[in-house]
Amino acid sequence: MFLLILLLVFVAVASAVYLLVPVLRIHADSYFKQALKQAEADVDSLFLEMQARQILYVTVFCAGFSLLIGLVLSGGNLISALVCAVLGYFLPRYYFKYQRGRRLDRLNDQLVSAIGMLANSLKAGTNFNQALQLVAEEMPAPISQEFALVMREMELGISMPEALDNLSNRVGSEEFELVVRATNIAQETGGNLAEVFERIARTLRDRTNVLGKIRSLTAEGKMQAIFVGFLPLIVGVFMMVFRPDLMMAFVTSVPGILLIILAFILEFMGIYIIKRVITIEV
């Protein structure tokens, strides 16, 4: 009788594995393609001299290395190691997201100077292509990289409006979208591009001043959100590493697990509310 039950259990497990493996493989392939697409977007947007697959390898390495660090620091505690592995897995993604944000801020800061250079070049008698080339050569990175790519696309036969639209889509900035739309409309209607650029420069300069004041007023709220978000996690990891006997009650009992889930829900609610309060659209 025992052998029959064992056989039935083995058949059930084998059947489940046989049915689930193709499904899991499909989901794994879909996730890998999505992660590879995101890595390619990171490489293109940051002008990195590395392949997209290398970013995935770095992500896997960070997860594995964080797993080992968690095992060593927690004295072999698997739950702590898995938490460290998850944090290590998402660390490269947030790093590239942070770098994209910094690059976007630099692009927006340089945009007013680039528009002023375009306006002055057009007033001096150069055509629009020469003005773009001047910005690509004279302005510092990263805006020089973007305009150089626009010139390269135009040399390959892409029309100027399409190359500028690609610039706007690649950067993903409202300021760049405003400049591109105004430029395309002025070229289609035969408007004075130099005057258009001067008006846009004044508008963007005023917008930058307002955004700077908003950032200074909401800086305290952002620090509160960061403090509220990370302090419980830091305390939890600290207790898991140095006093795992106290923390095991949370992860091994049903009330403890429910309290942890409730704490995470309240954490995200607090961060969301603070973010909504300090987010001001301009």
PAZAPA-4460 file (N, C-alpha, C; in steps of 0.05 Angstrom, whole numbers, plus 32768, in hexadecimal, padded with zeros to 4 digits):
% residues 282
    n_x    n_y    n_z   ca_x   ca_y   ca_z    c_x    c_y    c_z   seq   type   mol
   8011   7FE8   8000   8000   8000   8000   8011   8019   8000     1      M     A
   8026   8018   8010   8038   8030   8012   8046   8034   7FF7     2      F     A
   804E   801E   7FEA   805B   8020   7FD0   8048   802B   7FBB     3      L     A
   802F   8024   7FBD   801B   802E   7FAA   8017   804C   7FAD     4      L     A
   8015   8055   7FC6   8012   8072   7FCB   802B   8081   7FC2     5      I     A
   8043   8075   7FC7   805B   8082   7FBE   805D   8084   7FA0     6      L     A
   8053   806E   7F92   8052   806E   7F75   803F   8083   7F6A     7      L     A
   8028   8086   7F77   8014   809A   7F6E   801F   80B6   7F72     8      L     A
   802D   80BA   7F89   8039   80D5   7F8D   804E   80DB   7F79     9      V     A
   805E   80C7   7F72   8073   80CB   7F5E   8067   80D1   7F43    10      F     A
   8052   80C2   7F3B   8045   80C7   7F21   8038   80E3   7F21    11      V     A
   802C   80EB   7F37   8020   8106   7F38   8035   811C   7F36    12      A     A
   804B   8119   7F44   8060   812D   7F43   806D   812D   7F27    13      V     A
   8071   8116   7F1B   807D   8115   7F00   806A   8121   7EEC    14      A     A
   8050   811C   7EEE   803D   8127   7EDC   803C   8146   7EDE    15      S     A
   803D   814F   7EF8   803C   816C   7EFC   8055   8179   7EF0    16      A     A
   806C   816D   7EF4   8085   8178   7EE9   8084   8177   7ECB    17      V     A
   8079   8162   7EBF   8078   815F   7EA2   8065   8175   7E96    18      Y     A
   8050   817B   7EA5   803D   818F   7E9B   8047   81AC   7EA0    19      L     A
   8055   81B0   7EB6   805D   81CB   7EBE   8076   81D4   7EB0    20      L     A
   8088   81C2   7EA9   80A2   81CA   7E9D   809E   81D9   7E83    21      V     A
   808D   81D1   7E70   8089   81E1   7E58   807E   81FD   7E5E    22      P     A
   806A   81FE   7E71   805F   8218   7E78   8074   822A   7E85    23      V     A
   8084   821F   7E97   8099   822E   7EA4   80AE   8237   7E90    24      L     A
   80B3   8226   7E7C   80C6   822D   7E68   80BC   8244   7E57    25      R     A
   80A3   8244   7E50   8097   825A   7E40   8099   8274   7E50    26      I     A
   8091   8273   7E6A   8092   828B   7E7A   80AF   8294   7E7E    27      H     A
   80C2   8281   7E81   80DE   8289   7E84   80E9   8296   7E6A    28      A     A
   80E1   828B   7E53   80E9   8297   7E3A   80DE   82B3   7E36    29      D     A
   80C4   82B6   7E3E   80B7   82D1   7E3B   80C5   82E5   7E4E    30      S     A
   80CB   82DC   7E67   80D8   82EE   7E7A   80F4   82F5   7E70    31      Y     A
   8103   82E1   7E65   811D   82E7   7E5B   811D   82FA   7E44    32      F     A
   810A   82F8   7E31   8108   830A   7E1B   8101   8326   7E25    33      K     A
   80EF   8328   7E39   80E8   8342   7E44   8100   834F   7E52    34      Q     A
   810F   833F   7E61   8127   8349   7E6F   813C   8351   7E5B    35      A     A
   813F   8342   7E45   8152   8349   7E31   814A   8362   7E22    36      L     A
   8131   8366   7E1D   8127   837F   7E11   812C   8397   7E22    37      K     A
   8128   8394   7E3D   812D   83AA   7E4F   814B   83B0   7E51    38      Q     A
   815C   839A   7E50   8179   839F   7E50   8182   83AD   7E37    39      A     A
   8176   83A6   7E20   817D   83B4   7E07   8175   83D1   7E09    40      E     A
   815E   83D7   7E15   8155   83F3   7E18   8169   8402   7E2A    41      A     A
   8173   83F4   7E3F   8187   8401   7E51   81A0   8407   7E42    42      D     A
   81A9   83F4   7E31   81C2   83F8   7E22   81BF   840F   7E0F    43      V     A
   81A8   8410   7E01   81A4   8426   7DED   81A1   8441   7DFA    44      D     A
   8191   8442   7E10   818C   845C   7E1C   81A5   8468   7E2B    45      S     A
   81B6   8456   7E35   81CD   845F   7E44   81E7   845F   7E33    46      L     A
   81E5   8456   7E19   81FC   8455   7E07   8212   8445   7E14    47      F     A
   820B   842D   7E1F   821E   841C   7E2C   822E   840C   7E18    48      L     A
   8248   8408   7E1D   8258   83F8   7E0B   8258   83DB   7E14    49      E     A
   8241   83CF   7E16   823E   83B3   7E1E   8224   83A8   7E12    50      M     A
   8223   838E   7E11   820C   8381   7E05   81F6   837D   7E1A    51      Q     A
   81DD   837A   7E0F   81C7   8376   7E21   81C9   835D   7E32    52      A     A
   81D3   8347   7E26   81D6   832E   7E35   81EA   8331   7E4C    53      R     A
   81FD   8342   7E49   8210   8346   7E5E   8203   8353   7E77    54      Q     A
   81EF   8364   7E72   81E0   836F   7E89   81D1   8359   7E97    55      I     A
   81C5   8346   7E88   81B7   8330   7E95   81CB   831F   7EA5    56      L     A
   81E3   831B   7E9A   81F7   830B   7EA9   81FF   8319   7EC3    57      Y     A
   8201   8334   7EC2   8208   8343   7EDA   81F1   8341   7EEE    58      V     A
   81D8   8341   7EE5   81C1   833E   7EF7   81C2   8323   7F05    59      T     A
   81C7   830D   7EF6   81C8   82F2   7F01   81DF   82F0   7F15    60      V     A
   81F6   82FC   7F0E   820D   82FC   7F1F   8207   830A   7F3A    61      F     A
   81FA   8321   7F38   81F4   8330   7F50   81E1   8320   7F62    62      C     A
   81CE   8313   7F56   81BB   8302   7F66   81CA   82EB   7F74    63      A     A
   81DB   82DD   7F65   81EA   82C7   7F70   81FE   82D0   7F86    64      G     A
   820C   82E6   7F81   821F   82F1   7F94   8210   82FA   7FAE    65      F     A
   81F9   8307   7FAA   81E9   8310   7FC2   81DF   82F8   7FD1    66      S     A
   81D8   82E2   7FC3   81D0   82C9   7FD1   81E6   82BE   7FE3    67      L     A
   81FE   82BE   7FD8   8215   82B4   7FE8   821B   82C6   8000    68      L     A
   8219   82E0   7FFB   821E   82F4   8011   8209   82F0   8027    69      I     A
   81EF   82EC   801E   81DA   82E8   8032   81DE   82CE   8042    70      G     A
   81E7   82B9   8035   81EC   82A0   8043   8203   82A3   8057    71      L     A
   8218   82B2   8050   822E   82B5   8062   8227   82C7   807A    72      V     A
   8219   82DD   8075   8213   82F0   808A   81FD   82E5   809D    73      L     A
   81EB   82D5   8093   81D5   82CA   80A3   81DB   82AF   80AF    74      S     A
   81F3   82A5   80AA   81FA   828B   80B5   81EB   8274   80A9    75      G     A
   81E5   8276   808F   81D7   8260   8081   81B9   8263   8081    76      G     A
   81AE   8279   808A   8191   827D   808A   8188   8281   806D    77      N     A
   8177   826E   8063   816F   826F   8047   815D   8286   8040    78      L     A
   814B   828D   8053   8139   82A3   804D   8148   82BD   804A    79      I     A
   815B   82C3   805C   816B   82DB   805A   817A   82DB   8040    80      S     A
   8185   82C4   8038   8195   82C2   8020   8183   82C8   8007    81      A     A
   816A   82BD   8008   8158   82C2   7FF1   8150   82E0   7FEF    82      L     A
   814D   82ED   8006   8147   8309   8006   815E   8319   7FFA    83      V     A
   8176   8312   8002   818E   831F   7FF6   8190   831A   7FD9    84      C     A
   8189   8301   7FD0   818B   82FB   7FB3   8177   830B   7FA3    85      A     A
   815F   830F   7FAE   814A   831F   7FA0   8154   833C   7F9E    86      V     A
   815F   8347   7FB4   8169   8362   7FB4   8180   8364   7FA0    87      L     A
   8192   8351   7F9F   81A8   8351   7F8C   819F   834F   7F6F    88      G     A
   8189   8341   7F6B   817E   833E   7F4F   8173   8358   7F45    89      Y     A
   8165   8367   7F56   8159   8381   7F4D   816D   8398   7F4F    90      F     A
   8184   8394   7F5B   8197   83AA   7F5E   81A1   83B5   7F44    91      L     A
   81AA   83A5   7F30   81B2   83B0   7F16   819B   83BE   7F08    92      P     A
   8183   83B4   7F0A   816C   83C1   7EFC   8168   83DD   7F07    93      R     A
   8168   83E0   7F22   8164   83FB   7F2E   817C   840C   7F29    94      Y     A
   8194   8400   7F26   81AC   8411   7F20   81A9   841D   7F04    95      Y     A
   81A1   840D   7EF0   819E   8418   7ED5   8186   842B   7ED4    96      F     A
   8171   8426   7EE4   815B   843A   7EE5   8165   8454   7EF0    97      K     A
   8176   8452   7F05   8181   846A   7F11   8193   8479   7EFD    98      Y     A
   81A3   846A   7EEE   81B4   8477   7EDA   81A4   8484   7EC4    99      Q     A
   818E   8477   7EBC   817D   8483   7EA7   8171   849D   7EB1   100      R     A
   8169   849D   7ECB   815E   84B6   7ED6   8172   84CC   7ED7   101      G     A
   818B   84C6   7EE0   81A0   84DA   7EE0   81A6   84E4   7EC4   102      R     A
   81A7   84D2   7EB1   81AD   84DB   7E95   8197   84EC   7E8A   103      R     A
   817E   84E5   7E91   8168   84F6   7E88   8169   8511   7E94   104      L     A
   8170   8513   7EAD   8173   852D   7EBA   8189   853E   7EAD   105      D     A
   819F   8531   7EA6   81B5   8540   7E98   81AC   8549   7E7D   106      R     A
   819D   8538   7E6F   8193   853F   7E54   8180   8558   7E56   107      L     A
   816E   8557   7E69   815C   856E   7E6C   816B   8587   7E74   108      N     A
   8180   8584   7E85   818F   859C   7E8C   819F   85A7   7E75   109      D     A
   81A8   8596   7E63   81B8   859F   7E4C   81A6   85A8   7E34   110      Q     A
   818D   85A2   7E35   817B   85A8   7E1E   8179   85C5   7E19   111      L     A
   8177   85D6   7E2E   8174   85F3   7E2A   818D   85FE   7E1C   112      V     A
   81A4   85F5   7E25   81BD   85FF   7E17   81BE   85F5   7DFA   113      S     A
   81B6   85DC   7DF5   81B6   85D2   7DDA   81A3   85E2   7DC8   114      A     A
   818B   85E8   7DD2   8178   85F8   7DC3   8183   8614   7DBD   115      I     A
   8190   8620   7DD1   819C   863A   7DCD   81B1   8639   7DB8   116      G     A
   81C1   8623   7DB7   81D6   8621   7DA3   81C9   861D   7D87   117      M     A
   81B3   860E   7D86   81A5   860B   7D6C   819B   8626   7D62   118      L     A
   818F   8635   7D75   8184   864F   7D6D   819A   8662   7D63   119      A     A
   81B0   8663   7D71   81C6   8675   7D69   81D3   866C   7D4F   120      N     A
   81D4   8652   7D4B   81DF   8648   7D31   81CE   864F   7D1A   121      S     A
   81B3   864C   7D1E   81A1   8653   7D08   81A1   8671   7D03   122      L     A
   81A4   8681   7D18   81A7   869E   7D13   81C0   86A5   7D04   123      K     A
   81D5   8695   7D08   81EF   869B   7CFB   81EE   8693   7CDD   124      A     A
   81D9   8685   7CD4   81D6   867F   7CB8   81DA   8662   7CB1   125      G     A
   81DF   8650   7CC5   81E2   8634   7CBF   81C7   8627   7CBB   126      T     A
   81C6   8610   7CAE   81AD   8602   7CAB   81A9   85F0   7CC4   127      N     A
   8192   85E3   7CC5   818B   85D4   7CDD   819D   85BC   7CE0   128      F     A
   81A4   85AF   7CCA   81B6   8598   7CCC   81D1   85A0   7CD8   129      N     A
   81DC   85B6   7CCF   81F6   85BF   7CD9   81F4   85C7   7CF7   130      Q     A
   81DD   85D2   7CFE   81D9   85DA   7D1A   81D8   85C0   7D2C   131      A     A
   81CA   85AC   7D22   81CA   8592   7D31   81E6   8587   7D34   132      L     A
   81F5   8588   7D1E   8211   857D   7D1F   8222   858D   7D32   133      Q     A
   821D   85A7   7D34   822C   85B7   7D47   8226   85AF   7D64   134      L     A
   820D   85AA   7D6A   8206   85A1   7D85   8212   8586   7D8B   135      V     A
   8212   8574   7D77   821E   855A   7D7C   823C   855C   7D80   136      A     A
   8249   8570   7D75   8266   8572   7D78   826F   8583   7D90   137      E     A
   825F   8598   7D96   8268   85AB   7DAA   825D   85A5   7DC6   138      E     A
   8245   859A   7DC8   8238   8596   7DE2   8244   857D   7DEF   139      M     A
   8245   857D   7E0A   824F   8565   7E18   823B   854E   7E18   140      P     A
   8244   8536   7E1F   8232   8520   7E22   8220   8524   7E3B   141      A     A
   8208   851A   7E3A   81FD   8506   7E28   81ED   8512   7E10   142      P     A
   81E8   852C   7E10   81D8   8537   7DFB   81E6   8536   7DE0   143      I     A
   8201   8538   7DE0   820F   8536   7DC7   820C   851A   7DBB   144      S     A
   820A   8505   7DCC   8206   84EA   7DC2   81EC   84E7   7DB4   145      Q     A
   81D7   84F3   7DC0   81BC   84F1   7DB4   81BB   84FF   7D99   146      E     A
   81C6   8517   7D97   81C5   8526   7D7E   81D8   851A   7D69   147      F     A
   81EE   850E   7D72   81FF   84FF   7D5F   81F1   84E7   7D53   148      A     A
   81E0   84DA   7D64   81D1   84C3   7D5A   81BB   84CD   7D46   149      L     A
   81B0   84E4   7D4B   819D   84F0   7D38   81AA   84F5   7D1D   150      V     A
   81C2   8501   7D1E   81D1   8506   7D05   81D8   84EC   7CF7   151      M     A
   81DF   84D7   7D06   81E6   84BE   7CFA   81CE   84B1   7CEC   152      R     A
   81B7   84B3   7CF9   819E   84A8   7CED   8198   84B7   7CD3   153      E     A
   819B   84D1   7CD3   8195   84E1   7CBB   81A9   84DA   7CA5   154      M     A
   81C2   84D4   7CAC   81D5   84CC   7C97   81CE   84B1   7C8B   155      E     A
   81C0   84A0   7C9B   81B8   8486   7C91   819E   8486   7C81   156      L     A
   8193   849E   7C7D   817B   84A1   7C6C   8161   84A5   7C7B   157      G     A
   8162   84A7   7C95   8149   84AC   7CA4   8143   84CA   7CA2   158      I     A
   812A   84D1   7C9F   8122   84ED   7C9C   8126   84FB   7CB7   159      S     A
   8129   8516   7CB5   812E   8525   7CCD   8117   8523   7CE1   160      M     A
   80FE   8526   7CD9   80E8   8523   7CED   80E8   8508   7CFB   161      P     A
   80EE   84F3   7CEC   80EE   84D8   7CF8   8106   84D5   7D0B   162      E     A
   811D   84E0   7D03   8134   84DF   7D15   8130   84EE   7D2F   163      A     A
   8122   8505   7D2D   811C   8515   7D45   8107   8506   7D56   164      L     A
   80F4   84F9   7D49   80E0   84EA   7D58   80EE   84D2   7D67   165      D     A
   8101   84C6   7D5A   8110   84B1   7D67   811F   84BB   7D7F   166      N     A
   812A   84D4   7D7D   8137   84E0   7D93   8124   84E4   7DAB   167      L     A
   810C   84EE   7DA5   80F8   84F3   7DBA   80F0   84D9   7DC7   168      S     A
   80EB   84C4   7DB7   80E3   84AA   7DC2   80F9   849D   7DD2   169      N     A
   8112   84A1   7DC9   8129   8494   7DD6   812E   84A1   7DF2   170      R     A
   812C   84BC   7DF3   8131   84CA   7E0C   811A   84C7   7E1F   171      V     A
   8101   84CA   7E15   80EA   84C7   7E26   80E6   84DF   7E38   172      G     A
   80EB   84F7   7E2E   80E8   850F   7E3E   80D3   8521   7E32   173      S     A
   80C3   852E   7E43   80AF   8541   7E39   80BC   8559   7E2C   174      E     A
   80D3   8562   7E37   80E1   8579   7E2C   80EA   8573   7E0F   175      E     A
   80F6   855B   7E0B   80FF   8553   7DF0   80E7   8550   7DDD   176      F     A
   80D1   8545   7DE7   80BA   8543   7DD6   80AF   855E   7DCE   177      E     A
   80B0   8572   7DDF   80A7   858D   7DD8   80B9   8599   7DC3   178      L     A
   80D3   8595   7DC6   80E6   85A0   7DB2   80E2   8593   7D97   179      V     A
   80DF   8578   7D97   80DD   856A   7D7E   80C3   8571   7D6F   180      V     A
   80AD   8573   7D7E   8093   857A   7D72   8095   8596   7D66   181      R     A
   80A0   85A9   7D76   80A2   85C4   7D6C   80B4   85C6   7D53   182      A     A
   80C9   85B7   7D53   80DC   85B7   7D3C   80CE   85AC   7D23   183      T     A
   80C0   8596   7D26   80B3   858A   7D0F   809D   859B   7D04   184      N     A
   808E   85A8   7D16   8078   85B9   7D0D   8084   85D2   7CFF   185      I     A
   8099   85DE   7D0A   80A5   85F5   7CFE   80B1   85EF   7CE3   186      A     A
   80BC   85D7   7CDF   80C7   85D0   7CC5   80B1   85CB   7CB1   187      Q     A
   809B   85C0   7CBA   8085   85BA   7CA8   8077   85D4   7C9F   188      E     A
   8074   85E7   7CB1   8066   8600   7CAB   8078   8616   7CA2   189      T     A
   8092   8612   7CA3   80A5   8626   7C9A   80A9   863C   7CAE   190      G     A
   80A7   8636   7CC8   80AB   864B   7CDC   80C8   8650   7CE1   191      G     A
   80CD   8665   7CF0   80E9   866D   7CF7   80F2   865C   7D0F   192      N     A
   8104   8649   7D09   810D   8637   7D1D   811D   8645   7D33   193      L     A
   812C   8659   7D2D   813C   8667   7D41   8129   8674   7D56   194      A     A
   8114   8681   7D4D   8101   868D   7D60   80F2   8677   7D70   195      E     A
   80EC   8661   7D63   80DF   864B   7D71   80F0   8640   7D87   196      V     A
   810A   863C   7D81   811C   8631   7D95   8120   8645   7DAC   197      F     A
   8121   865F   7DA6   8123   8672   7DBC   810B   8672   7DCF   198      E     A
   80F3   866F   7DC3   80DB   866D   7DD4   80DC   8654   7DE5   199      R     A
   80E3   863D   7DD8   80E5   8624   7DE7   80F9   8626   7DFD   200      I     A
   8110   8632   7DF8   8125   8635   7E0C   811B   8645   7E24   201      A     A
   810C   865A   7E1F   8101   866A   7E36   80ED   8659   7E45   202      R     A
   80DC   864A   7E37   80C8   8639   7E44   80D5   8624   7E56   203      T     A
   80E9   8616   7E4A   80F7   8601   7E59   8106   860D   7E71   204      L     A
   8112   8625   7E6D   8121   8631   7E84   810E   8637   7E9B   205      R     A
   80F6   8642   7E94   80E2   8647   7EA9   80D9   862D   7EB6   206      D     A
   80D5   8619   7EA6   80CC   85FF   7EB0   80E1   85F3   7EC3   207      R     A
   80FA   85F6   7EBB   8110   85EB   7ECC   8111   85F9   7EE7   208      T     A
   810D   8614   7EE7   810D   8623   7F00   80F6   8619   7F12   209      N     A
   80DF   8615   7F07   80C8   860C   7F17   80CD   85F0   7F22   210      V     A
   80D8   85DE   7F11   80DE   85C3   7F1A   80F3   85C3   7F31   211      L     A
   8107   85D5   7F2F   811B   85D7   7F44   810E   85DF   7F5E   212      G     A
   80FC   85F2   7F5E   80EE   85FA   7F76   80DD   85E4   7F81   213      K     A
   80D0   85D5   7F6F   80C0   85BE   7F79   80D1   85A9   7F85   214      I     A
   80E8   85A3   7F79   80FA   858F   7F85   8104   8597   7FA0   215      R     A
   810A   85B0   7FA4   8114   85B9   7FBE   80FE   85B8   7FD3   216      S     A
   80E5   85BD   7FCB   80CF   85BC   7FDE   80C6   859F   7FE5   217      L     A
   80CA   858C   7FD2   80C2   8571   7FD7   80D9   855F   7FDF   218      T     A
   80F1   856A   7FE3   8108   8559   7FEB   8103   854B   8005   219      A     A
   80F7   855A   8018   80F3   854E   8033   80DF   8536   8031   220      E     A
   80CA   8539   8021   80B7   8523   801E   80C4   850B   8011   221      G     A
   80D6   850F   7FFE   80E4   84F9   7FF1   80F6   84EA   8006   222      K     A
   8103   84F9   8016   8114   84ED   802B   8103   84DD   803F   223      M     A
   80EC   84E7   8045   80D9   84D8   8057   80D0   84BE   804A   224      Q     A
   80CB   84BF   802F   80C3   84A7   8021   80D9   8492   8021   225      A     A
   80F2   849B   801C   8108   8489   801C   810D   847D   8038   226      I     A
   810A   848E   804D   810E   8485   8068   80F8   8470   8070   227      F     A
   80DF   8477   8069   80C9   8465   8070   80CC   844A   8060   228      V     A
   80D6   844B   8048   80D8   8433   8038   80EE   8421   803F   229      G     A
   8106   842C   8046   811D   841B   804A   8123   8414   8067   230      F     A
   811A   8424   807A   8121   841F   8096   8117   8404   80A0   231      L     A
   80FD   83FD   809B   80F4   83E2   80A4   8103   83CB   8097   232      P     A
   810A   83CE   807E   8119   83B9   8070   8135   83B6   807C   233      L     A
   8142   83CC   8081   815C   83CB   808D   815C   83BE   80A8   234      I     A
   8148   83C6   80B9   8145   83BA   80D3   813F   839C   80D1   235      V     A
   812E   8395   80BE   8127   8378   80BB   8140   8368   80B3   236      G     A
   814F   8372   80A0   8167   8363   8097   817C   8362   80AE   237      V     A
   817E   8378   80BD   8191   8379   80D3   8189   8364   80E8   238      F     A
   8170   8362   80EF   8167   834F   8103   8169   8332   80F8   239      M     A
   8164   832F   80DE   8167   8314   80D3   8183   830A   80D3   240      M     A
   8196   831C   80D0   81B3   8315   80CF   81BD   8310   80EB   241      V     A
   81B7   8322   80FE   81C4   8321   8118   81B3   8314   812D   242      F     A
   8199   8314   812A   8187   8306   813D   8173   82F5   812E   243      R     A
   817B   82E1   811F   8168   82D1   8110   8154   82C2   8121   244      P     A
   815C   82BD   813A   814A   82AE   814C   8130   82BE   8152   245      D     A
   8133   82D9   8153   811B   82EA   8157   810B   82ED   813E   246      L     A
   8118   82EE   8127   810A   82F2   810E   80FD   82D9   8103   247      M     A
   8107   82C2   810B   80FB   82A9   8100   80DE   82A6   8108   248      M     A
   80D6   82B2   811E   80BA   82B0   8126   80A8   82BD   8112   249      A     A
   80B2   82D2   8104   80A2   82DF   80EF   80A0   82CF   80D6   250      F     A
   80B4   82C1   80CF   80B5   82B3   80B5   80AD   8296   80B7   251      V     A
   80A9   828C   80D0   80A1   8270   80D3   8085   826C   80DE   252      T     A
   8078   8282   80E5   805D   8280   80F0   8049   828F   80DE   253      S     A
   8031   8287   80DE   801C   8294   80CE   8017   82B1   80D7   254      V     A
   8014   82B7   80F1   8011   82D3   80F8   8028   82E4   80F1   255      P     A
   8041   82D9   80F3   8058   82E9   80EC   8059   82F0   80CE   256      G     A
   8052   82DC   80BD   8051   82E0   80A0   803C   82F4   8099   257      I     A
   8025   82F3   80A6   800F   8306   80A1   8018   8322   80A9   258      L     A
   8026   8324   80BF   8030   833F   80C8   8044   834A   80B4   259      L     A
   8055   8339   80A9   8069   8342   8095   805A   834C   807C   260      I     A
   8046   833D   8073   8037   8345   805B   8029   8360   8061   261      I     A
   801D   8362   8079   8010   837B   8080   8023   8392   8081   262      L     A
   803B   838D   808B   8050   83A2   808D   8057   83AC   8071   263      A     A
   805B   8399   805E   8062   83A0   8042   804B   83B0   8035   264      F     A
   8032   83A8   803A   801C   83B7   802F   801B   83D3   8039   265      I     A
   801F   83D7   8054   801F   83F2   805F   8037   8402   8055   266      L     A
   804E   83F4   8051   8065   8402   8046   805F   840E   802B   267      E     A
   8055   83FE   8019   804F   8407   7FFE   8039   841C   7FFE   268      F     A
   8026   841A   8010   8011   842E   8012   801D   8449   801B   269      M     A
   802F   8448   802F   803B   8461   8038   804C   846E   8023   270      G     A
   805C   845D   8015   806D   8468   7FFF   805C   8474   7FE9   271      I     A
   8046   8466   7FE2   8035   8470   7FCC   8028   848A   7FD4   272      Y     A
   801E   848C   7FED   8011   84A5   7FF6   8024   84BC   7FF6   273      I     A
   803D   84B8   8000   8051   84CD   8001   8058   84D5   7FE5   274      I     A
   805B   84C2   7FD3   8062   84C8   7FB7   804C   84D9   7FAA   275      K     A
   8033   84D1   7FAF   801D   84E1   7FA3   801C   84FD   7FAE   276      R     A
   8023   8501   7FC7   8022   851B   7FD3   8038   852D   7FC7   277      V     A
   8050   8522   7FC3   8067   8533   7FBB   806A   8535   7F9D   278      I     A
   8059   8526   7F8E   805B   8527   7F71   8049   853E   7F66   279      T     A
   8056   8551   7F59   8049   8568   7F4E   804E   856A   7F30   280      I     A
   8039   8569   7F20   803C   856A   7F03   8040   8588   7EFB   281      E     A
   8053   858C   7EE9   8059   85A7   7EDE   8053   85A7   7EC0   282      V     A
***
